[in-house]
Amino acid sequence: KHENSEALSKGKKNSTATFRRVGFALQAGIIAKVLTFSFGPQK
Protein backbone atom coordinates (compact mmCIF):
# COMPACT_ATOMS: atom_id res chain seq x y z
CA LYS A 1 0.00 0.00 0.00
CA HIS A 2 2.78 2.44 0.86
CA GLU A 3 4.54 1.83 -2.46
CA ASN A 4 1.27 2.46 -4.29
CA SER A 5 0.72 5.88 -2.69
CA GLU A 6 4.31 6.81 -3.51
CA ALA A 7 3.72 5.92 -7.17
CA LEU A 8 0.53 7.99 -7.12
CA SER A 9 2.28 11.09 -5.75
CA LYS A 10 5.04 10.64 -8.35
CA GLY A 11 2.39 10.46 -11.08
CA LYS A 12 0.74 13.59 -9.74
CA LYS A 13 4.03 15.48 -9.82
CA ASN A 14 4.64 14.37 -13.41
CA SER A 15 1.17 15.40 -14.57
CA THR A 16 1.57 18.77 -12.84
CA ALA A 17 4.85 19.39 -14.67
CA THR A 18 3.28 18.36 -17.96
CA PHE A 19 0.26 20.60 -17.30
CA ARG A 20 2.57 23.54 -16.58
CA ARG A 21 4.54 22.91 -19.76
CA VAL A 22 1.35 22.72 -21.83
CA GLY A 23 0.01 25.90 -20.22
CA PHE A 24 3.27 27.72 -20.91
CA ALA A 25 3.23 26.58 -24.54
CA LEU A 26 -0.39 27.74 -24.91
CA GLN A 27 0.41 31.14 -23.40
CA ALA A 28 3.41 31.56 -25.69
CA GLY A 29 1.28 30.59 -28.70
CA ILE A 30 -1.45 33.06 -27.77
CA ILE A 31 1.09 35.86 -27.26
CA ALA A 32 2.70 35.07 -30.61
CA LYS A 33 -0.72 35.14 -32.31
CA VAL A 34 -1.63 38.46 -30.72
CA LEU A 35 1.69 40.00 -31.71
CA THR A 36 1.40 38.71 -35.28
CA PHE A 37 -2.17 40.00 -35.48
CA SER A 38 -1.27 43.40 -34.04
CA PHE A 39 1.84 44.08 -36.11
CA GLY A 40 1.34 41.97 -39.25
CA PRO A 41 -1.49 43.71 -41.15
CA GLN A 42 -0.24 47.26 -40.49
CA LYS A 43 2.99 46.84 -42.50
mmCIF entry with sequence, helices, sheets and N, C-alpha, C, O atoms, coordinates in Angstrom:
data_MODEL
# 
_entry.id   MODEL 
# 
_entity.id                         1 
_entity.type                       polymer 
_entity.pdbx_number_of_molecules   1 
# 
_entity_poly.entity_id                      1 
_entity_poly.type                           'polypeptide(L)' 
_entity_poly.nstd_linkage                   no 
_entity_poly.nstd_monomer                   no 
_entity_poly.pdbx_seq_one_letter_code       KHENSEALSKGKKNSTATFRRVGFALQAGIIAKVLTFSFGPQK 
_entity_poly.pdbx_seq_one_letter_code_can   KHENSEALSKGKKNSTATFRRVGFALQAGIIAKVLTFSFGPQK 
_entity_poly.pdbx_strand_id                 A 
# 
loop_
_entity_poly_seq.entity_id 
_entity_poly_seq.num 
_entity_poly_seq.mon_id 
_entity_poly_seq.hetero 
1 1  LYS n 
1 2  HIS n 
1 3  GLU n 
1 4  ASN n 
1 5  SER n 
1 6  GLU n 
1 7  ALA n 
1 8  LEU n 
1 9  SER n 
1 10 LYS n 
1 11 GLY n 
1 12 LYS n 
1 13 LYS n 
1 14 ASN n 
1 15 SER n 
1 16 THR n 
1 17 ALA n 
1 18 THR n 
1 19 PHE n 
1 20 ARG n 
1 21 ARG n 
1 22 VAL n 
1 23 GLY n 
1 24 PHE n 
1 25 ALA n 
1 26 LEU n 
1 27 GLN n 
1 28 ALA n 
1 29 GLY n 
1 30 ILE n 
1 31 ILE n 
1 32 ALA n 
1 33 LYS n 
1 34 VAL n 
1 35 LEU n 
1 36 THR n 
1 37 PHE n 
1 38 SER n 
1 39 PHE n 
1 40 GLY n 
1 41 PRO n 
1 42 GLN n 
1 43 LYS n 
# 
_struct_asym.id          A 
_struct_asym.entity_id   1 
# 
_struct_conf.conf_type_id            HELX_P 
_struct_conf.id                      HELX_P1 
_struct_conf.pdbx_PDB_helix_id       AA1 
_struct_conf.beg_label_comp_id       HIS 
_struct_conf.beg_label_asym_id       A 
_struct_conf.beg_label_seq_id        2 
_struct_conf.pdbx_beg_PDB_ins_code   ? 
_struct_conf.end_label_comp_id       PHE 
_struct_conf.end_label_asym_id       A 
_struct_conf.end_label_seq_id        39 
_struct_conf.pdbx_end_PDB_ins_code   ? 
_struct_conf.beg_auth_comp_id        HIS 
_struct_conf.beg_auth_asym_id        A 
_struct_conf.beg_auth_seq_id         2 
_struct_conf.end_auth_comp_id        PHE 
_struct_conf.end_auth_asym_id        A 
_struct_conf.end_auth_seq_id         39 
_struct_conf.pdbx_PDB_helix_class    1 
_struct_conf.details                 ? 
_struct_conf.pdbx_PDB_helix_length   38 
# 
_struct_conf_type.id          HELX_P 
_struct_conf_type.criteria    ? 
_struct_conf_type.reference   ? 
# 
loop_
_atom_site.group_PDB 
_atom_site.id 
_atom_site.type_symbol 
_atom_site.label_atom_id 
_atom_site.label_alt_id 
_atom_site.label_comp_id 
_atom_site.label_asym_id 
_atom_site.label_entity_id 
_atom_site.label_seq_id 
_atom_site.pdbx_PDB_ins_code 
_atom_site.Cartn_x 
_atom_site.Cartn_y 
_atom_site.Cartn_z 
_atom_site.occupancy 
_atom_site.B_iso_or_equiv 
_atom_site.pdbx_formal_charge 
_atom_site.auth_seq_id 
_atom_site.auth_comp_id 
_atom_site.auth_asym_id 
_atom_site.auth_atom_id 
_atom_site.pdbx_PDB_model_num 
ATOM 1   N N  . LYS A 1 1  ? 0.830  -1.208 0.000   1.00 0.00 ? 1  LYS A N  1 
ATOM 2   C CA . LYS A 1 1  ? 0.000  0.000  0.000   1.00 0.00 ? 1  LYS A CA 1 
ATOM 3   C C  . LYS A 1 1  ? 0.867  1.261  0.000   1.00 0.00 ? 1  LYS A C  1 
ATOM 4   O O  . LYS A 1 1  ? 0.567  2.223  -0.708  1.00 0.00 ? 1  LYS A O  1 
ATOM 5   N N  . HIS A 1 2  ? 1.923  1.256  0.781   1.00 0.00 ? 2  HIS A N  1 
ATOM 6   C CA . HIS A 1 2  ? 2.782  2.439  0.864   1.00 0.00 ? 2  HIS A CA 1 
ATOM 7   C C  . HIS A 1 2  ? 3.450  2.723  -0.483  1.00 0.00 ? 2  HIS A C  1 
ATOM 8   O O  . HIS A 1 2  ? 3.550  3.874  -0.909  1.00 0.00 ? 2  HIS A O  1 
ATOM 9   N N  . GLU A 1 3  ? 3.908  1.651  -1.148  1.00 0.00 ? 3  GLU A N  1 
ATOM 10  C CA . GLU A 1 3  ? 4.542  1.830  -2.462  1.00 0.00 ? 3  GLU A CA 1 
ATOM 11  C C  . GLU A 1 3  ? 3.551  2.428  -3.455  1.00 0.00 ? 3  GLU A C  1 
ATOM 12  O O  . GLU A 1 3  ? 3.914  3.265  -4.281  1.00 0.00 ? 3  GLU A O  1 
ATOM 13  N N  . ASN A 1 4  ? 2.305  1.993  -3.365  1.00 0.00 ? 4  ASN A N  1 
ATOM 14  C CA . ASN A 1 4  ? 1.268  2.461  -4.289  1.00 0.00 ? 4  ASN A CA 1 
ATOM 15  C C  . ASN A 1 4  ? 1.041  3.957  -4.144  1.00 0.00 ? 4  ASN A C  1 
ATOM 16  O O  . ASN A 1 4  ? 0.948  4.666  -5.146  1.00 0.00 ? 4  ASN A O  1 
ATOM 17  N N  . SER A 1 5  ? 0.950  4.451  -2.906  1.00 0.00 ? 5  SER A N  1 
ATOM 18  C CA . SER A 1 5  ? 0.718  5.881  -2.693  1.00 0.00 ? 5  SER A CA 1 
ATOM 19  C C  . SER A 1 5  ? 1.919  6.694  -3.169  1.00 0.00 ? 5  SER A C  1 
ATOM 20  O O  . SER A 1 5  ? 1.767  7.819  -3.644  1.00 0.00 ? 5  SER A O  1 
ATOM 21  N N  . GLU A 1 6  ? 3.116  6.115  -3.038  1.00 0.00 ? 6  GLU A N  1 
ATOM 22  C CA . GLU A 1 6  ? 4.314  6.805  -3.514  1.00 0.00 ? 6  GLU A CA 1 
ATOM 23  C C  . GLU A 1 6  ? 4.269  6.953  -5.030  1.00 0.00 ? 6  GLU A C  1 
ATOM 24  O O  . GLU A 1 6  ? 4.610  8.002  -5.576  1.00 0.00 ? 6  GLU A O  1 
ATOM 25  N N  . ALA A 1 7  ? 3.842  5.883  -5.702  1.00 0.00 ? 7  ALA A N  1 
ATOM 26  C CA . ALA A 1 7  ? 3.724  5.923  -7.170  1.00 0.00 ? 7  ALA A CA 1 
ATOM 27  C C  . ALA A 1 7  ? 2.672  6.947  -7.579  1.00 0.00 ? 7  ALA A C  1 
ATOM 28  O O  . ALA A 1 7  ? 2.833  7.641  -8.583  1.00 0.00 ? 7  ALA A O  1 
ATOM 29  N N  . LEU A 1 8  ? 1.598  7.040  -6.805  1.00 0.00 ? 8  LEU A N  1 
ATOM 30  C CA . LEU A 1 8  ? 0.534  7.991  -7.119  1.00 0.00 ? 8  LEU A CA 1 
ATOM 31  C C  . LEU A 1 8  ? 1.045  9.424  -7.008  1.00 0.00 ? 8  LEU A C  1 
ATOM 32  O O  . LEU A 1 8  ? 0.783  10.250 -7.882  1.00 0.00 ? 8  LEU A O  1 
ATOM 33  N N  . SER A 1 9  ? 1.777  9.717  -5.930  1.00 0.00 ? 9  SER A N  1 
ATOM 34  C CA . SER A 1 9  ? 2.276  11.085 -5.753  1.00 0.00 ? 9  SER A CA 1 
ATOM 35  C C  . SER A 1 9  ? 3.290  11.420 -6.846  1.00 0.00 ? 9  SER A C  1 
ATOM 36  O O  . SER A 1 9  ? 3.365  12.564 -7.295  1.00 0.00 ? 9  SER A O  1 
ATOM 37  N N  . LYS A 1 10 ? 4.075  10.418 -7.276  1.00 0.00 ? 10 LYS A N  1 
ATOM 38  C CA . LYS A 1 10 ? 5.041  10.642 -8.345  1.00 0.00 ? 10 LYS A CA 1 
ATOM 39  C C  . LYS A 1 10 ? 4.287  10.960 -9.641  1.00 0.00 ? 10 LYS A C  1 
ATOM 40  O O  . LYS A 1 10 ? 4.677  11.853 -10.393 1.00 0.00 ? 10 LYS A O  1 
ATOM 41  N N  . GLY A 1 11 ? 3.201  10.214 -9.890  1.00 0.00 ? 11 GLY A N  1 
ATOM 42  C CA . GLY A 1 11 ? 2.394  10.460 -11.082 1.00 0.00 ? 11 GLY A CA 1 
ATOM 43  C C  . GLY A 1 11 ? 1.772  11.839 -11.050 1.00 0.00 ? 11 GLY A C  1 
ATOM 44  O O  . GLY A 1 11 ? 1.693  12.516 -12.074 1.00 0.00 ? 11 GLY A O  1 
ATOM 45  N N  . LYS A 1 12 ? 1.329  12.257 -9.874  1.00 0.00 ? 12 LYS A N  1 
ATOM 46  C CA . LYS A 1 12 ? 0.737  13.595 -9.739  1.00 0.00 ? 12 LYS A CA 1 
ATOM 47  C C  . LYS A 1 12 ? 1.758  14.670 -10.061 1.00 0.00 ? 12 LYS A C  1 
ATOM 48  O O  . LYS A 1 12 ? 1.454  15.640 -10.757 1.00 0.00 ? 12 LYS A O  1 
ATOM 49  N N  . LYS A 1 13 ? 2.975  14.494 -9.550  1.00 0.00 ? 13 LYS A N  1 
ATOM 50  C CA . LYS A 1 13 ? 4.029  15.479 -9.824  1.00 0.00 ? 13 LYS A CA 1 
ATOM 51  C C  . LYS A 1 13 ? 4.311  15.562 -11.317 1.00 0.00 ? 13 LYS A C  1 
ATOM 52  O O  . LYS A 1 13 ? 4.487  16.650 -11.865 1.00 0.00 ? 13 LYS A O  1 
ATOM 53  N N  . ASN A 1 14 ? 4.354  14.396 -11.974 1.00 0.00 ? 14 ASN A N  1 
ATOM 54  C CA . ASN A 1 14 ? 4.636  14.374 -13.407 1.00 0.00 ? 14 ASN A CA 1 
ATOM 55  C C  . ASN A 1 14 ? 3.538  15.070 -14.192 1.00 0.00 ? 14 ASN A C  1 
ATOM 56  O O  . ASN A 1 14 ? 3.818  15.844 -15.107 1.00 0.00 ? 14 ASN A O  1 
ATOM 57  N N  . SER A 1 15 ? 2.278  14.794 -13.833 1.00 0.00 ? 15 SER A N  1 
ATOM 58  C CA . SER A 1 15 ? 1.175  15.403 -14.567 1.00 0.00 ? 15 SER A CA 1 
ATOM 59  C C  . SER A 1 15 ? 1.140  16.908 -14.320 1.00 0.00 ? 15 SER A C  1 
ATOM 60  O O  . SER A 1 15 ? 0.765  17.670 -15.211 1.00 0.00 ? 15 SER A O  1 
ATOM 61  N N  . THR A 1 16 ? 1.524  17.342 -13.131 1.00 0.00 ? 16 THR A N  1 
ATOM 62  C CA . THR A 1 16 ? 1.570  18.775 -12.845 1.00 0.00 ? 16 THR A CA 1 
ATOM 63  C C  . THR A 1 16 ? 2.619  19.460 -13.708 1.00 0.00 ? 16 THR A C  1 
ATOM 64  O O  . THR A 1 16 ? 2.382  20.542 -14.245 1.00 0.00 ? 16 THR A O  1 
ATOM 65  N N  . ALA A 1 17 ? 3.780  18.824 -13.839 1.00 0.00 ? 17 ALA A N  1 
ATOM 66  C CA . ALA A 1 17 ? 4.852  19.389 -14.669 1.00 0.00 ? 17 ALA A CA 1 
ATOM 67  C C  . ALA A 1 17 ? 4.412  19.451 -16.125 1.00 0.00 ? 17 ALA A C  1 
ATOM 68  O O  . ALA A 1 17 ? 4.651  20.440 -16.818 1.00 0.00 ? 17 ALA A O  1 
ATOM 69  N N  . THR A 1 18 ? 3.765  18.380 -16.577 1.00 0.00 ? 18 THR A N  1 
ATOM 70  C CA . THR A 1 18 ? 3.277  18.358 -17.964 1.00 0.00 ? 18 THR A CA 1 
ATOM 71  C C  . THR A 1 18 ? 2.239  19.447 -18.166 1.00 0.00 ? 18 THR A C  1 
ATOM 72  O O  . THR A 1 18 ? 2.258  20.151 -19.176 1.00 0.00 ? 18 THR A O  1 
ATOM 73  N N  . PHE A 1 19 ? 1.325  19.586 -17.198 1.00 0.00 ? 19 PHE A N  1 
ATOM 74  C CA . PHE A 1 19 ? 0.265  20.597 -17.299 1.00 0.00 ? 19 PHE A CA 1 
ATOM 75  C C  . PHE A 1 19 ? 0.872  21.994 -17.378 1.00 0.00 ? 19 PHE A C  1 
ATOM 76  O O  . PHE A 1 19 ? 0.420  22.834 -18.155 1.00 0.00 ? 19 PHE A O  1 
ATOM 77  N N  . ARG A 1 20 ? 1.908  22.236 -16.561 1.00 0.00 ? 20 ARG A N  1 
ATOM 78  C CA . ARG A 1 20 ? 2.573  23.542 -16.581 1.00 0.00 ? 20 ARG A CA 1 
ATOM 79  C C  . ARG A 1 20 ? 3.216  23.800 -17.938 1.00 0.00 ? 20 ARG A C  1 
ATOM 80  O O  . ARG A 1 20 ? 3.135  24.900 -18.485 1.00 0.00 ? 20 ARG A O  1 
ATOM 81  N N  . ARG A 1 21 ? 3.864  22.749 -18.475 1.00 0.00 ? 21 ARG A N  1 
ATOM 82  C CA . ARG A 1 21 ? 4.539  22.915 -19.764 1.00 0.00 ? 21 ARG A CA 1 
ATOM 83  C C  . ARG A 1 21 ? 3.518  23.219 -20.856 1.00 0.00 ? 21 ARG A C  1 
ATOM 84  O O  . ARG A 1 21 ? 3.740  24.083 -21.704 1.00 0.00 ? 21 ARG A O  1 
ATOM 85  N N  . VAL A 1 22 ? 2.397  22.498 -20.826 1.00 0.00 ? 22 VAL A N  1 
ATOM 86  C CA . VAL A 1 22 ? 1.349  22.722 -21.834 1.00 0.00 ? 22 VAL A CA 1 
ATOM 87  C C  . VAL A 1 22 ? 0.788  24.130 -21.689 1.00 0.00 ? 22 VAL A C  1 
ATOM 88  O O  . VAL A 1 22 ? 0.584  24.823 -22.686 1.00 0.00 ? 22 VAL A O  1 
ATOM 89  N N  . GLY A 1 23 ? 0.536  24.556 -20.455 1.00 0.00 ? 23 GLY A N  1 
ATOM 90  C CA . GLY A 1 23 ? 0.013  25.902 -20.220 1.00 0.00 ? 23 GLY A CA 1 
ATOM 91  C C  . GLY A 1 23 ? 0.971  26.971 -20.707 1.00 0.00 ? 23 GLY A C  1 
ATOM 92  O O  . GLY A 1 23 ? 0.555  27.970 -21.294 1.00 0.00 ? 23 GLY A O  1 
ATOM 93  N N  . PHE A 1 24 ? 2.251  26.759 -20.461 1.00 0.00 ? 24 PHE A N  1 
ATOM 94  C CA . PHE A 1 24 ? 3.270  27.717 -20.910 1.00 0.00 ? 24 PHE A CA 1 
ATOM 95  C C  . PHE A 1 24 ? 3.293  27.799 -22.432 1.00 0.00 ? 24 PHE A C  1 
ATOM 96  O O  . PHE A 1 24 ? 3.380  28.882 -23.011 1.00 0.00 ? 24 PHE A O  1 
ATOM 97  N N  . ALA A 1 25 ? 3.213  26.619 -23.074 1.00 0.00 ? 25 ALA A N  1 
ATOM 98  C CA . ALA A 1 25 ? 3.225  26.579 -24.541 1.00 0.00 ? 25 ALA A CA 1 
ATOM 99  C C  . ALA A 1 25 ? 1.992  27.289 -25.092 1.00 0.00 ? 25 ALA A C  1 
ATOM 100 O O  . ALA A 1 25 ? 2.084  28.013 -26.083 1.00 0.00 ? 25 ALA A O  1 
ATOM 101 N N  . LEU A 1 26 ? 0.845  27.085 -24.459 1.00 0.00 ? 26 LEU A N  1 
ATOM 102 C CA . LEU A 1 26 ? -0.391 27.737 -24.908 1.00 0.00 ? 26 LEU A CA 1 
ATOM 103 C C  . LEU A 1 26 ? -0.272 29.249 -24.759 1.00 0.00 ? 26 LEU A C  1 
ATOM 104 O O  . LEU A 1 26 ? -0.636 29.994 -25.669 1.00 0.00 ? 26 LEU A O  1 
ATOM 105 N N  . GLN A 1 27 ? 0.236  29.706 -23.618 1.00 0.00 ? 27 GLN A N  1 
ATOM 106 C CA . GLN A 1 27 ? 0.412  31.145 -23.401 1.00 0.00 ? 27 GLN A CA 1 
ATOM 107 C C  . GLN A 1 27 ? 1.335  31.747 -24.447 1.00 0.00 ? 27 GLN A C  1 
ATOM 108 O O  . GLN A 1 27 ? 1.047  32.805 -25.007 1.00 0.00 ? 27 GLN A O  1 
ATOM 109 N N  . ALA A 1 28 ? 2.453  31.062 -24.709 1.00 0.00 ? 28 ALA A N  1 
ATOM 110 C CA . ALA A 1 28 ? 3.409  31.564 -25.695 1.00 0.00 ? 28 ALA A CA 1 
ATOM 111 C C  . ALA A 1 28 ? 2.758  31.622 -27.071 1.00 0.00 ? 28 ALA A C  1 
ATOM 112 O O  . ALA A 1 28 ? 2.971  32.575 -27.821 1.00 0.00 ? 28 ALA A O  1 
ATOM 113 N N  . GLY A 1 29 ? 1.963  30.604 -27.406 1.00 0.00 ? 29 GLY A N  1 
ATOM 114 C CA . GLY A 1 29 ? 1.281  30.585 -28.696 1.00 0.00 ? 29 GLY A CA 1 
ATOM 115 C C  . GLY A 1 29 ? 0.291  31.724 -28.823 1.00 0.00 ? 29 GLY A C  1 
ATOM 116 O O  . GLY A 1 29 ? 0.199  32.362 -29.872 1.00 0.00 ? 29 GLY A O  1 
ATOM 117 N N  . ILE A 1 30 ? -0.459 31.984 -27.744 1.00 0.00 ? 30 ILE A N  1 
ATOM 118 C CA . ILE A 1 30 ? -1.451 33.064 -27.770 1.00 0.00 ? 30 ILE A CA 1 
ATOM 119 C C  . ILE A 1 30 ? -0.750 34.405 -27.923 1.00 0.00 ? 30 ILE A C  1 
ATOM 120 O O  . ILE A 1 30 ? -1.186 35.252 -28.702 1.00 0.00 ? 30 ILE A O  1 
ATOM 121 N N  . ILE A 1 31 ? 0.337  34.601 -27.179 1.00 0.00 ? 31 ILE A N  1 
ATOM 122 C CA . ILE A 1 31 ? 1.087  35.863 -27.258 1.00 0.00 ? 31 ILE A CA 1 
ATOM 123 C C  . ILE A 1 31 ? 1.623  36.059 -28.671 1.00 0.00 ? 31 ILE A C  1 
ATOM 124 O O  . ILE A 1 31 ? 1.555  37.157 -29.223 1.00 0.00 ? 31 ILE A O  1 
ATOM 125 N N  . ALA A 1 32 ? 2.157  34.987 -29.251 1.00 0.00 ? 32 ALA A N  1 
ATOM 126 C CA . ALA A 1 32 ? 2.698  35.074 -30.612 1.00 0.00 ? 32 ALA A CA 1 
ATOM 127 C C  . ALA A 1 32 ? 1.593  35.444 -31.595 1.00 0.00 ? 32 ALA A C  1 
ATOM 128 O O  . ALA A 1 32 ? 1.799  36.257 -32.496 1.00 0.00 ? 32 ALA A O  1 
ATOM 129 N N  . LYS A 1 33 ? 0.406  34.834 -31.415 1.00 0.00 ? 33 LYS A N  1 
ATOM 130 C CA . LYS A 1 33 ? -0.718 35.143 -32.313 1.00 0.00 ? 33 LYS A CA 1 
ATOM 131 C C  . LYS A 1 33 ? -1.136 36.599 -32.179 1.00 0.00 ? 33 LYS A C  1 
ATOM 132 O O  . LYS A 1 33 ? -1.379 37.278 -33.176 1.00 0.00 ? 33 LYS A O  1 
ATOM 133 N N  . VAL A 1 34 ? -1.218 37.070 -30.951 1.00 0.00 ? 34 VAL A N  1 
ATOM 134 C CA . VAL A 1 34 ? -1.629 38.459 -30.718 1.00 0.00 ? 34 VAL A CA 1 
ATOM 135 C C  . VAL A 1 34 ? -0.628 39.420 -31.345 1.00 0.00 ? 34 VAL A C  1 
ATOM 136 O O  . VAL A 1 34 ? -1.007 40.393 -31.995 1.00 0.00 ? 34 VAL A O  1 
ATOM 137 N N  . LEU A 1 35 ? 0.661  39.133 -31.139 1.00 0.00 ? 35 LEU A N  1 
ATOM 138 C CA . LEU A 1 35 ? 1.693  40.001 -31.708 1.00 0.00 ? 35 LEU A CA 1 
ATOM 139 C C  . LEU A 1 35 ? 1.619  39.998 -33.228 1.00 0.00 ? 35 LEU A C  1 
ATOM 140 O O  . LEU A 1 35 ? 1.684  41.053 -33.858 1.00 0.00 ? 35 LEU A O  1 
ATOM 141 N N  . THR A 1 36 ? 1.483  38.818 -33.814 1.00 0.00 ? 36 THR A N  1 
ATOM 142 C CA . THR A 1 36 ? 1.399  38.711 -35.275 1.00 0.00 ? 36 THR A CA 1 
ATOM 143 C C  . THR A 1 36 ? 0.186  39.474 -35.770 1.00 0.00 ? 36 THR A C  1 
ATOM 144 O O  . THR A 1 36 ? 0.262  40.178 -36.777 1.00 0.00 ? 36 THR A O  1 
ATOM 145 N N  . PHE A 1 37 ? -0.934 39.342 -35.069 1.00 0.00 ? 37 PHE A N  1 
ATOM 146 C CA . PHE A 1 37 ? -2.168 40.000 -35.480 1.00 0.00 ? 37 PHE A CA 1 
ATOM 147 C C  . PHE A 1 37 ? -2.049 41.514 -35.343 1.00 0.00 ? 37 PHE A C  1 
ATOM 148 O O  . PHE A 1 37 ? -2.556 42.263 -36.179 1.00 0.00 ? 37 PHE A O  1 
ATOM 149 N N  . SER A 1 38 ? -1.372 41.960 -34.276 1.00 0.00 ? 38 SER A N  1 
ATOM 150 C CA . SER A 1 38 ? -1.266 43.401 -34.035 1.00 0.00 ? 38 SER A CA 1 
ATOM 151 C C  . SER A 1 38 ? -0.338 44.072 -35.040 1.00 0.00 ? 38 SER A C  1 
ATOM 152 O O  . SER A 1 38 ? -0.641 45.148 -35.556 1.00 0.00 ? 38 SER A O  1 
ATOM 153 N N  . PHE A 1 39 ? 0.800  43.426 -35.314 1.00 0.00 ? 39 PHE A N  1 
ATOM 154 C CA . PHE A 1 39 ? 1.839  44.084 -36.110 1.00 0.00 ? 39 PHE A CA 1 
ATOM 155 C C  . PHE A 1 39 ? 1.827  43.661 -37.572 1.00 0.00 ? 39 PHE A C  1 
ATOM 156 O O  . PHE A 1 39 ? 2.311  44.405 -38.425 1.00 0.00 ? 39 PHE A O  1 
ATOM 157 N N  . GLY A 1 40 ? 1.287  42.485 -37.884 1.00 0.00 ? 40 GLY A N  1 
ATOM 158 C CA . GLY A 1 40 ? 1.344  41.965 -39.246 1.00 0.00 ? 40 GLY A CA 1 
ATOM 159 C C  . GLY A 1 40 ? 0.617  42.825 -40.271 1.00 0.00 ? 40 GLY A C  1 
ATOM 160 O O  . GLY A 1 40 ? 1.240  43.301 -41.221 1.00 0.00 ? 40 GLY A O  1 
ATOM 161 N N  . PRO A 1 41 ? -0.698 43.038 -40.103 1.00 0.00 ? 41 PRO A N  1 
ATOM 162 C CA . PRO A 1 41 ? -1.487 43.708 -41.146 1.00 0.00 ? 41 PRO A CA 1 
ATOM 163 C C  . PRO A 1 41 ? -1.094 45.164 -41.379 1.00 0.00 ? 41 PRO A C  1 
ATOM 164 O O  . PRO A 1 41 ? -1.323 45.696 -42.465 1.00 0.00 ? 41 PRO A O  1 
ATOM 165 N N  . GLN A 1 42 ? -0.500 45.822 -40.366 1.00 0.00 ? 42 GLN A N  1 
ATOM 166 C CA . GLN A 1 42 ? -0.241 47.257 -40.487 1.00 0.00 ? 42 GLN A CA 1 
ATOM 167 C C  . GLN A 1 42 ? 0.919  47.573 -41.425 1.00 0.00 ? 42 GLN A C  1 
ATOM 168 O O  . GLN A 1 42 ? 1.053  48.706 -41.887 1.00 0.00 ? 42 GLN A O  1 
ATOM 169 N N  . LYS A 1 43 ? 1.774  46.556 -41.714 1.00 0.00 ? 43 LYS A N  1 
ATOM 170 C CA . LYS A 1 43 ? 2.987  46.845 -42.502 1.00 0.00 ? 43 LYS A CA 1 
ATOM 171 C C  . LYS A 1 43 ? 2.648  47.162 -43.953 1.00 0.00 ? 43 LYS A C  1 
ATOM 172 O O  . LYS A 1 43 ? 3.546  47.426 -44.753 1.00 0.00 ? 43 LYS A O  1 
# 
